[in-house]
Amino acid sequence: MCVGVPMKLIDIDYPFGVAEAKGVRRNVGLQLLPEDEIRVGDYVIVHVGFAIEKIRKEEAKEIWRGLEEVLRIMEEEDA
């Protein structure tokens, strides 16, 4: 199973950037997104180190709620 993580772009030096989620920063490749369509502050889905899709802030929050629920359930099963 592959999981893309929503992250906020905090720095862009195209074709690379820095994205942040939950206090964790990662260098990301931006080559899969048009340079003129992304800005600092945008939310993107990051998969294997690459931003693969630009999303709305509301979508990022919704995805994180789902991921956190999955993690909670997994922790309960391990206990």
N, C-alpha and C positions, 0 to 999 in steps of 0.2 A: 504494500500500500504506500502511496506517495502522499505527502502532506505539504501543502504550501502554507506559509505563515504570513499573516498580514503584518506589515511593518511600515513605519513612517519614514520617509526620506528626510534626513537631516543635513546632508551635504551632497552636492553633485559636482563631479569633475568628469563629465561625460567622456568616455563610456563607462565610468565607474561612479560609485556613490557610497554613502554610508547610510544605513537604515537602522532604526531602533524600534524595539518592542519589549515591553515589560522590563525596561531598564538595561536591556542587552543591546549592544551595538555590533553590527556586522558590516564588513565591506561587501558590496554587492555589485554584480555586473548589470549594466543597464542597456546592453547592446540589443536586447529583444524589444525595447520600447523606443519609439521615435523621440529623438532628443527634444524636439519642439513641443512635445506633449506632456513632459514631466517637469515638475518644479519642486523645490524644497518645500516640505509640508504636505506633499501628496502621499497617499497611502498606496502601497503596492503589495502584491502577493509575491513572496520570495520562495523559490524552490531551488534547491541545490546551489545556492549562491547567486542566483540570477533573479532579478525582478522580471516576472513574466506577465504581469497584468496590473494595470492601474485600477483602483477601486475607490469607492466613496468611503468616507470616515465611518458612516453608519454601518456599511458592510463589514468593515474591519472589526468594529465592536461586536457585531453579530457573530462573526466567525470566531472571535476570541471567546465569546460566551460558550459556544459549542465545543471548542477545544478544551476549555476549562472543565466543562461537564464531563467530557470523555476522560480526562485525567482524574477527576474526582472518582468516577466509577471504577477506573482501573486501580486506584489506591484502595478503595473499599474492598475490591476483590482480592487484593494482595494481603489485606489485614486478616 
